[in-house]
Amino acid sequence: MSIATDQAPIQYYPLGDSAVVMQFGDVISETINLQVRTVAAWLDEYTFEGFVEYVPAFTSITIYYEPWLLNYHEMILLLQEMVGNMTDTEMQEQSEVLTIPVHYGGAMGPDLEYVANYHHMSTDEVIALHTQPEYLVYMIGFAPGFPYLGGMDERIATPRKENPRPKIPKGAVGIAGSQTGIYPMETPGGWQLIGQTPLELFDIGKEEPALLKAGDRLRFRPVTEAEWLKIKSGRDGN
């Protein structure tokens, strides 16, 4: 079965003179994201002359190439042939669900009460709704190792802050609209911060620097501050 079966036809269009965008749809869905990851996995294993790199997103993947080795029309034919020989079964869904410990509220989650008040619920209800779903990592972006997660309960969807913070600590767990994510490093940002994980999401010293990748699944687990400190001290080797 072709990865385009039962879906809208794949759209191809140029991005400048050295890239092609493969657009699989215009809605965020696990099916479309699986198609994106299938192409990405193929490109990891079977590159071609003139290939430079690829950049996956929620519903598309951009493929950069050397224009003096391939022209746009040759790229389209190559990609169409690639898709024709590819099946959904080439990309197996990850069965393991990762657990991300989070201490909610307090100094580590300064916006938890705001989110609760915005939805006229208690902070415990926000935590329960945030920790209940199994999330899919749709893509990594914004900062190295930053996971864009799908699956958050719409009942706690909350607008971004009107005035972003100049510094957000690494490990901060936030909400922006209907999305939730984890800041892998200290950076400015406008997400509503509801908690923090002691886990290291990005370590440049490791062979695989990012803890998470597109296609991973995870759940958040609430922990006390004491548990948070114990996990962090164990990770730091203290």
N, C-alpha and C positions, 0 to 999 in steps of 0.2 A: 504493500500500500504506500503510495507516495505521501510525503509529509504534507502535501497540499490538498489531499483528498478530504472531502467534506468541509473544506474551509474556503474562504474567498481566495481567488487566484493571487499568487504572490505578485506584488508590484515591484518593478525595478526602476530606479531613477538615478541619475548622476548626482554626485556631490562634488562640485568642482570638476577638475580634469583628471583626477587620480583616485576616485572612490565611487563605489556603487552602493546604494542603499537597497536592501531587500526588505520590503514592508509586508508583513504577514497579516496585518489587520489594524484596526484603529481602536480596539478595546483591550483593556488589560485582562487577560485570562490565562489560566494554567495551560490550556491547550496551545494557544499561540506562543506562550513563553517556552513550552517544550519544543516547538518547532525552531525557535531561535537557538536554543541550547543544542539541538541536534546538529544544526549547521555549524555552530561553534565547535562542537566536539569533532566533527568531520574535518574542519580546518586545522584543528590541533594535530591531527594525524596525517592528513593528506593535503599538504600545501602544493602550490604550483609555481612555475616560473613566473616571476613578476609579482608574486604575493608579498605584501609588506606586513599587514596586521589587520585585525578585525576588532570592532567595538560593538558589543551587544547592548541592546536596550530592552525595554518592556515588550515592544511589539515589532522590533526591527533589528537588523544587524548591518553594520556598515563595513564594507570590505575595501581596504586600501590596496592599490596596486601601482606598479611602475608603468607610467603611460608610454615610455619609450620601448617597452617590451610587449605591452598589450594595449589595444584601444578599447573604447567603451563597448562597442558591439561584440568584440571578441570576448570580453568579460561576461556579458550577458549570456552568450551562447555557452560559455564554460559553466557558469552558475546554473543555468537551466539544465544542462546535462548532469551536473552534480546532484541537483534536486531529484531528477528523474531516476537516479540510481540509489536514492537514499530512502530509508523507511523509518517510521516512528520507532520500530523496535531497536534501532541502533542506539537510542538514548534510553537507558533504563532509569526509572525513577529511583532515587535513593530511599532505602527502606528505613534506615536509622534516623531517629528524630533526636537532634541535639538538644540538650538542656542548658539554658542560659540563666544562671542565678542572678537575681536582681534585688537590691534593697530599695524599696519604694518609699517616697516621701522624705520629709526632713531636709537636711542640707543636700542630700543626694538626689532628691526629687522635688525641687522647689516649686514646681508648677502643678503638683498633684492636686492640691486643694483648689486651684483655679479650674482645672479640668473637671473636678467633682462639682464645683459650684456652677460651672457652665451648663452642666447636664442635670442639675438638681438631684444629685445623688451623693452618697457618702464616698469617702476615699476608699473604703473597703470594697465597695461595689465596683469602682473603677479598676482596682487591682484585680478583682475576680474576673472582670470582663477582659482585661488585658492578658491575663495568664491562662484563660480557658482555651483559646484557639491554638491550632497547629499552623504555624506560619510557613510560607514558602519564600525563599530568597529569590526574588525575581531578577535582580541584577546588583552589581557592585558599582558604586559611582560616588560622585561628589567629592569624596576623599578616599584614599587607599583603604580598602577593607570595609567601607561603609555599605551595609546591606539594606537594600530597599525591600521591605517585607510586605507580602500580601496576605490578607486573611483577618485583619483586625476587625473587631465588632464595630459596626457603624454607630452603635449607641455611645461610643466614646470618641468619635471623630471630632476633632477640635481644630479651629483655625490656628495658623502660625501666629507667633507674636508680632505685633505691629512694629516693635523695635527689637531687632535681633540682638543677642548678647555678643559682645566682642570676644568672649572666651567661654567655651563650653568644655568641661573636663572630659578626657577620654573615658569611654565606658558609659557615658550618659545615655539613657534610654529616653527617647522622645516621641511625641505625636505631632504630626503636621497634616491637617485635613484627615483623610481616611487612611493615612499611612502611619506606620511606626517604624523606627529604626534605631541603630546604635552608633554613637559617635566613636570611631576607632582611635581618635587622637584629639588633642586639644585644638579647637578651631572655632571661628565665629559660627553662629547659627541662630535660626529663629524658631526651632521646634520647641514645643512645650515639654519641659523636662519632668518626667514622673519618677525616675529612678536611676540607678547606676549598677552596672555589673563589674565585678572585680576581674573578669576575664580579659586577656589581652587579645584584641581583635586583629591587630596588625603588628608584626615583629619583623623588621627588615633583616634581622640576623638569621631567620629561619629559611630553610629551603623552600617552604611554602609560606610566605609571609602572612597571608590572609587566613584567618581562622575559618571564615565562611566563603562560600562560592555560590554562584547562581545554580539553583536546583536543590540546594540543601533545604532541609526542613528543621524547624526548631520550635521549642516551647519555652516560655519564660517561667521561672520558678521563684516565688518570693522567698527571701531569706532575711533573717534578722541582721542588725548591724554587726553583732558578734560573729555570726556565720560569715558575713561578707569579709570581715577583717581576717578571719581564719583562712578563707579561700585565697585571699590576696597575699597573705604572708606565706602560704604554701607555694603559691605561684612564684613569688619573689625569692623563695628559698631561704626565708628567715625563720 
